[in-house]
Every structure is written in structure tokens, then in C-alpha cells.
């Protein structure tokens, strides 16, 4: 279908524009009227944006409401999930993951980087299910899969063997959790192993780093050092980085500078970490998120992720990356117009840089992966959390909002109202 969009607002453009989409590409952006195509959308001054990206999520445990995490701690969540990994069926994973993806699509997210546990408990069962989910939704939703060894590598030969197998099975990115090892020396070995595997497959790296309240852990520094040593600048992501909130200023300044030189993206999973960190504090409860403002000031690429939804890690969430960016803006004190626009870019251009997505953006010649928001400015989009009037992927309207979200019949399980 060829589409024309009329009287739209485009960021950093002084005039309203018309956009012509032809065979999935943005053929023309013009301040002058464009003749209507077979499908004509009247934007009425509403904002056109590139579609959203969730750079950090766990599909296989989305909407897993039981068992309940009574303490609310990360430690209990990991233990509970470990106890049920072998009982979760592929059919259950695919059903829950499908619901999460349809929610994401309704909110304008077209890409996701998903972390799948690879360990001696679940072995490759979770990966196989997510590979099937990726195949099922491949025409409407893109999933990068991170092979995530949550239970260690340095002294876990079984997990190491499974990680190699996961990459052979077409996982895309090598994951890790170095602070899960017994000490910093073992964490360094964990990182070294991950780089060995990543170099073998020419794969990127995305690690859960320092997801703890304990300032002893500073595996982000080890990761930055190894990234520069290996010449892997621009290909590494560090997620969470919670311990950074407890570092003294000298340590933080040193490690943030290294992170910038290593061109590491930092992903703050703000809603989940606000909920799950600081559980042991009784006064002045720590926020448990990375020093976002300091990272931005140093030139670090900072994005944000939903991480979890409706499970033992996080009982909330609705797969809305605008909501996640709003959380990030609040907790990081991003309040000036320029800072709010930076928050708006976290699940857009910053996430696209982390996932190394080609041809991202609203420009002539690029794929038409677009949202029409019911607002006119970036600041209002973060503030008002508006309706996504249209979600378009490669020139096809996937979601259209009138009184409710209507899905394209090409979305698996989503041909009816959401």
C-alpha cells in the first residue's frame, strides 16, 4: 500500500509537512502539498516520530504472575524463577510473549532486544521458545536475542557450553552478568569469556552490570577496560548499572569517563530498578538507578528499557516505552526542554544506536517505520503519554487508533480490537 500523510509535525522542522510512502520507503517529505495516494492520512498537525524500541526485555517471563515475590527483592525473584523454569511449557511462553508483543505494537514499539536465560536449569528450552516467537512475529516485529547466562560463567562449565550452543542456534548477542560471580576477579574472567565467544561469532555484547545496591561491585569498569582492549567500541551495552548510585564521586567519575571512551551504551531499566532495589534500606531509600545525568554529560549513549512486566521481578508495566522514558526523566531529574527531548530519544535514536539498527529515522529513502502521536511536541509527548494514532511498519499500517486499538490482520493473534 502506498500512503500519504498530510499536515504532519516533524521534529526540528519549522513547517508542517506532507510525507509520501511508496513500497515501504519514505519517498518524499515536503512542506508543499503532495497529491494523495490510495491511502490518505490527515495528521492535523500531529507529531510524526520514528517508531519506538525496547532495548532490554525478558519476553519468556512476561505476564508470569505467579509465584509471587513476597520480599520484592531481586534475589527472591531470581530464586522463584529458577524454581519454575523447567515447568514452563513452550506453549505458555509463546502465549504470554505474544500478548506482550501485541501490547508493545499497540504502543508503537517495533524492535526489541530480548534477554533469554541460558543456564543449567532451563538449558536451551527458553531460547527455543523465543526463537519460535521471533519466527511467528517476524513480519511485524523484530527481536534481537541476547543469550544471558544468569548463573555465572567463570566456574560454570555447563553454562559456558550452553552459551556456545545458544550462539550456534542463532542467538544474536552475547550476554552476561559478571556481578553474579563470587568476586571481581571471577567477574573479570566472566567478561573475558564473553568476549571470546563474541569475537568468534562477530557478535555484539550486552551485559547486566552491577544490578545490586552493593558499591563493591564495579564490573562496568572491567567491561569498559576490556572493550577498549578488544577494539569493541560501539558494540557493547551495559544494562542496569545500579551500584553506580552507591559509588563515591571519584570512582563514578573515573568509570563514567572510561565508559564514554569505550563507547558503551548504558541502559537504565528505571521502573524495575526503582521497584526492586533499595529493599534493605529503611531511611533515604536508594533509587538504585545509574547516574543518568552524569553519563549524559560525559557523552555516554543512554537508553532505557522496560525489562520486565507483570511477574515476580516487576508486577507492573504495560509495554509502553513512553512510560519508561517518563520514569527515566523523573528519576534522573531531566526537566529542561532539552533534557526532556533527550528522554524522548532514549527509546528512539539512543536505542537504535545500541541495537545498531540501520536506516532508523524519518528521512527520505529510509523505511517507513513511523508513529503518529496525538501531540505536537516532544515535551508534550513525554508529559501526556498520548495515543498512538497510527503505527506503521515499512509502509504498512499495523495499528490504527480510533476509540480503541485496531490491529492489522497480519499481526499473529491481533486481528481484532486489542
BELZIBEL-V16657 format. One record per residue. N is the residue number from 1. RES is the residue in one small letter. NEAR is the number of other C-alpha atoms within 12 Angstrom. D_FIRST is the distance of its C-alpha to the first C-alpha in Angstrom with 1 decimal. Layout:
[[N;RES;NEAR;D_FIRST] [N;RES;NEAR;D_FIRST]]
This chain:
[[1;x;21;0.0] [2;x;27;3.8] [3;x;33;6.4] [4;x;37;10.1] [5;x;45;12.8] [6;x;35;16.2] [7;x;30;19.8] [8;x;36;19.4] [9;x;34;22.4] [10;x;35;22.3] [11;x;28;25.3] [12;x;16;27.9] [13;x;19;26.4] [14;x;11;28.7] [15;x;20;26.3] [16;x;27;23.3] [17;x;31;20.1] [18;x;37;16.8] [19;x;42;14.0] [20;x;40;11.2] [21;x;41;8.5] [22;x;27;7.5] [23;x;20;6.9] [24;x;25;8.0] [25;x;31;10.9] [26;x;34;12.5] [27;x;26;13.1] [28;x;29;15.4] [29;x;32;17.5] [30;x;27;19.8] [31;x;20;22.6] [32;x;16;22.1] [33;x;20;19.7] [34;x;23;16.3] [35;x;20;15.1] [36;x;20;12.4] [37;x;20;8.9] [38;x;14;7.3] [39;x;20;7.3] [40;x;21;10.6] [41;x;31;12.5] [42;x;27;16.3] [43;x;28;17.9] [44;x;21;21.4] [45;x;24;22.8] [46;x;33;21.8] [47;x;40;21.7] [48;x;46;18.8] [49;x;40;19.8] [50;x;39;18.9] [51;x;46;18.6] [52;x;50;22.0] [53;x;52;24.0] [54;x;51;26.9] [55;x;50;29.2] [56;x;47;31.9] [57;x;45;31.7] [58;x;41;33.4] [59;x;45;31.1] [60;x;46;33.8] [61;x;46;36.0] [62;x;40;33.6] [63;x;33;34.7] [64;x;34;37.9] [65;x;21;40.1] [66;x;21;43.3] [67;x;24;45.8] [68;x;22;46.4] [69;x;25;47.5] [70;x;20;50.6] [71;x;21;51.6] [72;x;27;48.2] [73;x;28;49.0] [74;x;31;46.9] [75;x;24;49.7] [76;x;21;49.7] [77;x;30;45.9] [78;x;28;46.1] [79;x;23;49.0] [80;x;27;47.4] [81;x;30;44.2] [82;x;26;46.4] [83;x;16;48.2] [84;x;21;45.2] [85;x;30;43.1] [86;x;20;44.6] [87;x;17;44.0] [88;x;24;40.3] [89;x;21;38.5] [90;x;26;35.2] [91;x;19;33.9] [92;x;23;34.9] [93;x;34;33.3] [94;x;33;30.0] [95;x;27;30.0] [96;x;30;31.0] [97;x;39;28.7] [98;x;35;25.7] [99;x;31;26.7] [100;x;40;27.1] [101;x;47;23.7] [102;x;40;22.0] [103;x;32;24.2] [104;x;44;23.1] [105;x;47;19.4] [106;x;40;20.2] [107;x;43;22.0] [108;x;47;19.4] [109;x;45;20.9] [110;x;46;18.8] [111;x;42;21.8] [112;x;44;25.3] [113;x;47;28.5] [114;x;43;30.5] [115;x;44;34.2] [116;x;45;35.6] [117;x;44;39.4] [118;x;43;41.0] [119;x;35;44.6] [120;x;26;47.5] [121;x;26;46.8] [122;x;31;43.2] [123;x;30;43.2] [124;x;34;39.7] [125;x;29;38.8] [126;x;42;36.7] [127;x;43;34.9] [128;x;30;34.2] [129;x;32;32.6] [130;x;46;30.4] [131;x;35;29.3] [132;x;25;28.2] [133;x;36;26.3] [134;x;33;24.6] [135;x;21;23.6] [136;x;23;22.4] [137;x;29;20.0] [138;x;23;19.1] [139;x;21;15.4] [140;x;38;15.2] [141;x;38;18.5] [142;x;33;20.7] [143;x;40;24.5] [144;x;42;27.2] [145;x;44;30.4] [146;x;45;33.8] [147;x;49;36.8] [148;x;45;39.2] [149;x;47;42.9] [150;x;40;44.1] [151;x;34;47.6] [152;x;38;48.6] [153;x;37;48.9] [154;x;31;52.2] [155;x;22;54.4] [156;x;25;51.9] [157;x;18;51.7] [158;x;22;49.8] [159;x;32;47.0] [160;x;33;47.0] [161;x;26;46.7] [162;x;33;43.8] [163;x;42;42.0] [164;x;35;42.2] [165;x;24;40.9] [166;x;37;38.0] [167;x;36;36.9] [168;x;21;37.3] [169;x;24;35.0] [170;x;26;32.2] [171;x;39;32.8] [172;x;34;31.4] [173;x;42;33.9] [174;x;51;37.7] [175;x;51;38.9] [176;x;51;42.3] [177;x;48;44.6] [178;x;44;47.7] [179;x;44;49.4] [180;x;37;49.6] [181;x;27;52.3] [182;x;21;56.0] [183;x;20;56.5] [184;x;25;55.1] [185;x;20;56.5] [186;x;24;54.6] [187;x;34;51.5] [188;x;32;51.9] [189;x;30;52.1] [190;x;41;49.0] [191;x;43;47.0] [192;x;30;48.6] [193;x;34;47.5] [194;x;44;43.9] [195;x;37;43.9] [196;x;24;45.4] [197;x;32;42.6] [198;x;33;39.9] [199;x;22;41.3] [200;x;16;41.5] [201;x;23;37.8] [202;x;18;36.8] [203;x;31;35.3] [204;x;39;35.0] [205;x;50;37.4] [206;x;47;36.9] [207;x;47;40.1] [208;x;46;41.2] [209;x;44;44.0] [210;x;42;47.0] [211;x;44;45.6] [212;x;39;49.0] [213;x;35;51.3] [214;x;24;53.9] [215;x;26;54.2] [216;x;23;56.0] [217;x;35;52.6] [218;x;42;51.1] [219;x;43;49.1] [220;x;50;46.5] [221;x;37;49.2] [222;x;34;49.7] [223;x;52;45.9] [224;x;41;45.9] [225;x;31;48.9] [226;x;33;47.5] [227;x;36;44.2] [228;x;23;46.0] [229;x;16;48.5] [230;x;22;45.7] [231;x;19;43.7] [232;x;27;40.7] [233;x;26;39.9] [234;x;31;36.3] [235;x;35;35.7] [236;x;46;37.6] [237;x;49;36.9] [238;x;53;39.6] [239;x;49;38.6] [240;x;47;40.8] [241;x;49;43.9] [242;x;42;45.8] [243;x;37;49.3] [244;x;42;48.6] [245;x;39;49.3] [246;x;29;52.9] [247;x;29;53.6] [248;x;16;56.1] [249;x;15;54.9] [250;x;12;56.4] [251;x;21;54.6] [252;x;29;51.3] [253;x;21;51.6] [254;x;23;52.4] [255;x;34;49.6] [256;x;41;46.9] [257;x;25;47.9] [258;x;29;47.7] [259;x;39;44.2] [260;x;34;43.0] [261;x;29;44.6] [262;x;34;43.1] [263;x;32;39.6] [264;x;47;39.1] [265;x;52;36.5] [266;x;52;38.0] [267;x;48;36.0] [268;x;53;37.7] [269;x;51;36.9] [270;x;44;38.5] [271;x;39;38.2] [272;x;39;39.5] [273;x;41;42.3] [274;x;37;43.4] [275;x;30;43.8] [276;x;39;45.5] [277;x;37;47.6] [278;x;29;50.9] [279;x;24;51.9] [280;x;20;55.4] [281;x;15;55.9] [282;x;8;58.0] [283;x;9;58.1] [284;x;10;55.6] [285;x;18;53.0] [286;x;28;51.0] [287;x;37;47.3] [288;x;39;46.7] [289;x;44;43.8] [290;x;47;43.6] [291;x;37;45.0] [292;x;44;41.5] [293;x;30;42.9] [294;x;28;45.3] [295;x;34;42.7] [296;x;28;40.4] [297;x;18;43.5] [298;x;25;44.2] [299;x;22;40.7] [300;x;36;39.5] [301;x;42;35.8] [302;x;49;35.7] [303;x;46;32.9] [304;x;54;33.0] [305;x;49;32.2] [306;x;51;32.2] [307;x;45;34.4] [308;x;41;35.2] [309;x;37;34.4] [310;x;30;36.5] [311;x;32;39.1] [312;x;34;42.6] [313;x;42;41.6] [314;x;39;39.8] [315;x;28;39.7] [316;x;25;37.2] [317;x;30;33.7] [318;x;29;30.2] [319;x;42;27.9] [320;x;40;27.3] [321;x;48;27.6] [322;x;44;28.2] [323;x;34;31.2] [324;x;45;32.4] [325;x;47;32.2] [326;x;38;34.1] [327;x;37;36.8] [328;x;43;37.0] [329;x;37;37.5] [330;x;25;40.2] [331;x;27;42.2] [332;x;33;42.0] [333;x;20;43.0] [334;x;28;40.0] [335;x;22;40.5] [336;x;15;40.3] [337;x;19;37.0] [338;x;15;36.7] [339;x;26;37.4] [340;x;29;34.9] [341;x;30;32.2] [342;x;34;33.4] [343;x;44;33.0] [344;x;42;29.4] [345;x;38;28.8] [346;x;46;30.5] [347;x;47;27.5] [348;x;44;25.2] [349;x;33;26.6] [350;x;38;29.8] [351;x;43;28.3] [352;x;34;25.9] [353;x;31;29.1] [354;x;43;30.8] [355;x;42;28.1] [356;x;27;27.8] [357;x;27;24.0] [358;x;14;22.7] [359;x;21;20.3] [360;x;33;20.6] [361;x;32;20.1] [362;x;36;18.3] [363;x;26;18.9] [364;x;22;17.4] [365;x;22;16.5] [366;x;27;16.2] [367;x;29;13.5] [368;x;42;11.7] [369;x;44;13.8] [370;x;44;14.8] [371;x;46;16.7] [372;x;44;17.4] [373;x;39;21.1] [374;x;30;23.2] [375;x;29;25.6] [376;x;29;26.2] [377;x;30;28.2] [378;x;35;28.6] [379;x;29;32.0] [380;x;22;30.9] [381;x;33;28.1] [382;x;37;30.8] [383;x;26;33.2] [384;x;18;31.2] [385;x;25;28.9] [386;x;28;26.3] [387;x;29;23.4] [388;x;42;20.1] [389;x;34;18.1] [390;x;41;14.7] [391;x;41;14.3] [392;x;46;11.2] [393;x;40;11.4] [394;x;34;10.0] [395;x;31;6.9] [396;x;33;6.7] [397;x;39;8.9] [398;x;42;12.0] [399;x;42;14.6] [400;x;31;15.0] [401;x;28;18.6] [402;x;15;20.4] [403;x;11;23.8] [404;x;17;22.8] [405;x;28;20.1] [406;x;29;17.6] [407;x;33;16.1] [408;x;28;13.0] [409;x;20;14.6] [410;x;22;13.8] [411;x;32;16.4] [412;x;27;19.8] [413;x;24;22.0] [414;x;26;19.7] [415;x;17;18.0] [416;x;18;20.4] [417;x;21;21.6] [418;x;26;23.0]]
